[in-house]
Amino acid sequence: MPKRFPSLSRYGLGWSTRQRVTVIATGLAVLLALAAAVALLTRPAATGDGRASVPSSGPSSNTSSSAGPAASAGAGSVATPPPVADPVAFAKAAAALLWSYNTRTTSRDEQLAGMRAWLTPETKYADWTSIAAQVPDPVLWSRMADQNQYATATVTEAHYPSAFKEALADDPSAITKAYIYAVTVTGKQQITWKKGGAGAEDRSLTLAVQCRPNANCSLVAIAPSVVP
């Protein structure tokens, strides 16, 4: 059996200390990203202990368990970011992107370039390292291509983690600093390779998504831990 794509739900691989402080926040009551005091995610490897809910003025926090988008990198290209302004909807699409690939038609460089198009242009928040780390190294990608390996993804559910909602309730105005939301997404990845090889794996990850008012959402980072 060929080597399969490494788990795309690895969290925090390659994160620097500065990036952890900027993107995750070190305490649940503190949603500050260094200079901008940004409302973000949960602290690394910790459980939530804050208070509350996303402000009613913010984007929808739909937690529907109905099937989400399925996606794959096809015909030499990677899915493009959808023009949506809702953090949950965008996180679903981004997770499908991260769990999908097609080594038969897409090179590793094309995969990375396609993923980068989803990244926020605001460099003070963007953590490209955490996103690029989801793609195998060139040698492994080549071996996967030798086996015509590809994967598709189905998203089943997405929601704001409780720790994020609770911390945001402690300081509702914090979200207006950078409009960055934490969204936990779950789903399934179907992997296929030549000679009838196939397999499926459950997936779950937490994404930092930026959705400023009157603008489409973009991807900020992958969190190093998942909090329900």
Beta strands, then each sheet from edge to edge (+ up, - down):
strand 1: 70-71
strand 2: 101-102
strand 3: 150-159
strand 4: 180-193
strand 5: 197-210
strand 6: 218-222
sheet 1: 1+ 3- 2+
sheet 2: 1+ 3- 4+ 5- 6+
end
